Amino acid sequence: MCSVVSRATELRIALLAFGLLAVLFVAFPQLDLLASGLFYRGDGQWALNRDDLWLAIPYRGLPRLGQGLLIGLLLLWLLSFLPRFPKLRLRRATFGFLLAGALLGPVLLVDATLKEHSGRTRPVNTTHFGGSKQFTPAFIPADQCQANCSFVSGHVATAAFVMAFGWLGAPAVRRRWLLGSLVCGGLFALVRMVPGGHFLSDTIFAWFATYFSLWATEWLFRKFGWLPPLK
């Protein structure tokens, strides 16, 4: 019962934080411009370029790490059906949960849906920072980008998936992994904001996209009996 209450409280706090932040960025869209302006040096120049070594390694490395994780989880899940791997069979539901959560959140919700249909252009392309496109607030449908748009950040959504590895654990374990996901998400928020690749709101709501996707994945798994009921 303690675990159920703790998780319910956590979800209520997350929903409240999401709602307040969404209202804040819609009501005061200039917050995104102010945050991006901290890294803009003028004349189309940013504090760092994404091809600079300090940014290039995490920028290019994280997507490959994410792809490797998907392949690894799929292999572990498939191997769990073979009689010769009884230990993997015991963790089949966990492998399935992680795989489904990764596909539902960073892949389907973020990359295939939000980034393809939000229409929000990146900071580097806006007139405020030397580009030719119009700035548009978060959550407001726009036509300034056709594909792979700014809202939300795929890198931050992927980094935030770290939380999934403690998602099904005890409350203390879960909290540590959630904190770790905030740290990882924050680091990659900087990686993407410094060269003008994303607005602050893109990174914040990318974390929430992964978080709520994991909640949805868990709900489905428990509904269909693939995970045991919470105690």
PLY file of the C-alpha trace (Angstrom):
ply
format ascii 1.0
element vertex 231
property float x
property float y
property float z
element edge 230
property int vertex1
property int vertex2
end_header
0.00 0.00 0.00
2.86 2.38 0.81
4.27 1.93 -2.69
0.89 2.66 -4.29
0.39 5.83 -2.22
3.92 7.03 -2.91
3.55 6.55 -6.67
0.12 8.21 -6.70
1.55 11.24 -4.90
4.46 11.35 -7.32
2.09 11.29 -10.30
-0.06 14.09 -8.87
3.03 16.24 -8.33
4.23 15.53 -11.87
0.84 16.39 -13.37
0.71 19.63 -11.38
4.25 20.57 -12.42
3.49 19.78 -16.05
0.32 21.87 -16.01
1.92 24.86 -14.32
4.94 24.81 -16.63
2.74 24.46 -19.72
0.66 27.47 -18.69
3.83 29.42 -17.89
5.47 28.87 -21.28
2.27 29.52 -23.21
1.50 32.69 -21.24
5.09 33.94 -21.30
6.73 32.55 -24.46
9.52 35.10 -24.14
11.00 32.84 -21.46
12.21 30.59 -24.26
13.82 33.52 -26.05
15.50 34.72 -22.87
16.91 31.27 -22.13
18.23 30.79 -25.66
19.61 34.32 -25.64
22.01 33.32 -22.87
23.94 31.26 -25.42
23.65 33.54 -28.45
26.69 35.66 -29.30
25.20 37.68 -32.16
25.66 37.61 -35.94
24.38 34.05 -36.11
27.03 32.78 -33.70
26.34 30.65 -30.65
28.44 29.84 -27.60
29.38 26.50 -29.16
28.67 24.73 -32.42
27.16 21.28 -32.27
30.16 19.99 -34.25
32.58 21.19 -31.56
34.11 18.20 -29.78
32.46 18.93 -26.42
29.03 18.76 -28.01
29.63 16.46 -30.97
30.39 13.39 -28.85
27.15 13.45 -26.79
25.12 14.82 -29.71
26.09 12.00 -32.05
26.67 9.36 -29.41
23.34 9.37 -27.58
21.16 8.37 -30.57
23.49 5.46 -31.29
23.39 4.46 -27.64
19.60 4.57 -27.77
19.51 2.43 -30.90
21.87 -0.06 -29.27
19.65 -0.19 -26.20
16.58 -0.98 -28.31
18.40 -3.79 -30.08
19.76 -5.14 -26.80
16.36 -5.12 -25.11
14.75 -6.80 -28.11
17.39 -9.55 -28.09
17.02 -10.13 -24.35
13.25 -10.29 -24.68
13.45 -12.79 -27.54
16.06 -14.92 -25.76
13.80 -15.09 -22.71
11.50 -17.40 -24.69
14.24 -20.01 -25.13
14.38 -22.83 -22.54
18.15 -22.57 -22.30
17.89 -19.12 -20.69
15.73 -19.64 -17.57
17.14 -16.57 -15.81
16.11 -14.35 -18.69
12.64 -15.89 -18.65
12.19 -14.64 -15.10
12.81 -11.08 -16.28
10.85 -11.28 -19.52
8.21 -8.84 -18.30
10.88 -6.32 -17.32
12.59 -6.55 -20.71
9.21 -6.19 -22.42
8.30 -3.19 -20.29
11.59 -1.42 -21.03
11.35 -2.16 -24.74
7.73 -1.03 -24.98
8.43 2.09 -22.92
11.33 3.07 -25.17
9.26 2.56 -28.30
6.17 4.34 -26.98
8.00 7.37 -25.55
11.21 8.52 -27.28
10.44 6.76 -30.57
6.69 7.01 -31.26
5.50 9.94 -29.16
8.56 12.16 -29.48
10.31 11.36 -32.77
7.40 10.12 -34.87
4.65 12.39 -33.56
5.64 15.59 -31.77
8.79 16.35 -33.74
7.11 15.62 -37.06
3.92 17.60 -36.51
4.58 20.47 -34.08
5.82 22.79 -36.83
8.06 24.65 -34.37
11.39 25.74 -35.82
14.63 25.65 -33.86
16.13 28.74 -32.18
18.99 28.92 -34.67
16.48 29.31 -37.51
14.38 32.11 -35.97
14.60 35.79 -36.85
15.53 36.52 -33.23
18.81 34.66 -33.69
19.82 35.41 -37.26
17.47 33.04 -39.10
14.46 33.58 -41.34
11.71 31.65 -39.52
9.18 32.99 -37.02
9.41 32.06 -33.36
6.33 30.20 -32.08
5.49 29.27 -28.46
5.44 25.75 -27.12
2.20 23.79 -27.62
0.97 26.21 -30.31
0.60 24.53 -33.75
2.87 26.22 -36.27
4.05 25.99 -39.87
7.67 27.08 -39.49
9.12 23.56 -39.75
8.19 20.59 -41.93
9.98 17.69 -40.22
12.34 16.94 -37.32
11.11 20.07 -35.59
12.15 21.67 -32.33
9.29 20.55 -30.06
10.31 18.40 -28.24
13.96 17.38 -27.84
14.67 13.80 -28.90
18.02 13.84 -27.12
16.51 14.86 -23.79
13.67 12.35 -24.16
16.24 9.61 -24.75
18.45 10.71 -21.86
15.41 10.87 -19.58
14.69 7.20 -20.32
17.28 6.41 -17.65
14.36 6.60 -15.21
12.91 3.43 -16.72
15.60 1.24 -15.15
14.32 2.02 -11.67
10.67 2.48 -12.60
9.48 -0.85 -11.25
11.71 -0.79 -8.18
11.03 0.09 -4.57
10.16 3.77 -3.84
13.72 4.67 -2.80
15.18 3.00 -5.89
12.61 4.67 -8.11
13.39 8.11 -6.67
17.12 7.69 -7.30
16.56 6.79 -10.93
14.10 9.65 -11.38
16.70 12.02 -9.97
19.28 10.51 -12.30
16.99 11.10 -15.25
16.61 14.76 -14.26
20.39 15.12 -14.16
20.88 13.36 -17.50
18.04 15.31 -19.06
19.47 18.57 -17.74
22.90 17.84 -19.18
21.50 17.06 -22.61
19.27 20.11 -22.40
22.47 22.16 -22.27
24.02 20.12 -25.08
21.09 21.03 -27.31
20.45 24.60 -26.14
24.02 25.90 -26.27
24.29 25.64 -30.11
20.74 26.89 -30.66
19.26 23.48 -31.35
16.37 23.66 -28.90
14.38 26.02 -26.71
14.18 25.51 -22.96
10.57 24.34 -23.18
11.54 21.74 -25.79
13.83 20.13 -23.26
11.52 20.36 -20.24
8.54 18.78 -21.96
10.72 16.12 -23.57
11.40 14.83 -20.06
7.67 14.82 -19.31
6.97 13.00 -22.60
9.18 10.11 -21.51
7.84 10.17 -17.96
4.16 10.00 -18.91
4.88 7.43 -21.62
6.32 5.12 -18.98
3.21 5.59 -16.87
1.08 4.64 -19.89
3.27 1.62 -20.61
3.05 0.40 -17.04
-0.73 0.85 -17.01
-1.07 -1.27 -20.16
1.24 -3.98 -18.84
-0.66 -4.25 -15.56
-4.04 -4.12 -17.31
-3.14 -7.10 -19.49
-1.49 -8.98 -16.63
2.05 -8.75 -18.00
3.11 -7.12 -14.73
1.72 -8.08 -11.30
-0.65 -5.70 -9.47
0.92 -3.11 -7.18
0.92 -3.87 -3.47
0 1
1 2
2 3
3 4
4 5
5 6
6 7
7 8
8 9
9 10
10 11
11 12
12 13
13 14
14 15
15 16
16 17
17 18
18 19
19 20
20 21
21 22
22 23
23 24
24 25
25 26
26 27
27 28
28 29
29 30
30 31
31 32
32 33
33 34
34 35
35 36
36 37
37 38
38 39
39 40
40 41
41 42
42 43
43 44
44 45
45 46
46 47
47 48
48 49
49 50
50 51
51 52
52 53
53 54
54 55
55 56
56 57
57 58
58 59
59 60
60 61
61 62
62 63
63 64
64 65
65 66
66 67
67 68
68 69
69 70
70 71
71 72
72 73
73 74
74 75
75 76
76 77
77 78
78 79
79 80
80 81
81 82
82 83
83 84
84 85
85 86
86 87
87 88
88 89
89 90
90 91
91 92
92 93
93 94
94 95
95 96
96 97
97 98
98 99
99 100
100 101
101 102
102 103
103 104
104 105
105 106
106 107
107 108
108 109
109 110
110 111
111 112
112 113
113 114
114 115
115 116
116 117
117 118
118 119
119 120
120 121
121 122
122 123
123 124
124 125
125 126
126 127
127 128
128 129
129 130
130 131
131 132
132 133
133 134
134 135
135 136
136 137
137 138
138 139
139 140
140 141
141 142
142 143
143 144
144 145
145 146
146 147
147 148
148 149
149 150
150 151
151 152
152 153
153 154
154 155
155 156
156 157
157 158
158 159
159 160
160 161
161 162
162 163
163 164
164 165
165 166
166 167
167 168
168 169
169 170
170 171
171 172
172 173
173 174
174 175
175 176
176 177
177 178
178 179
179 180
180 181
181 182
182 183
183 184
184 185
185 186
186 187
187 188
188 189
189 190
190 191
191 192
192 193
193 194
194 195
195 196
196 197
197 198
198 199
199 200
200 201
201 202
202 203
203 204
204 205
205 206
206 207
207 208
208 209
209 210
210 211
211 212
212 213
213 214
214 215
215 216
216 217
217 218
218 219
219 220
220 221
221 222
222 223
223 224
224 225
225 226
226 227
227 228
228 229
229 230
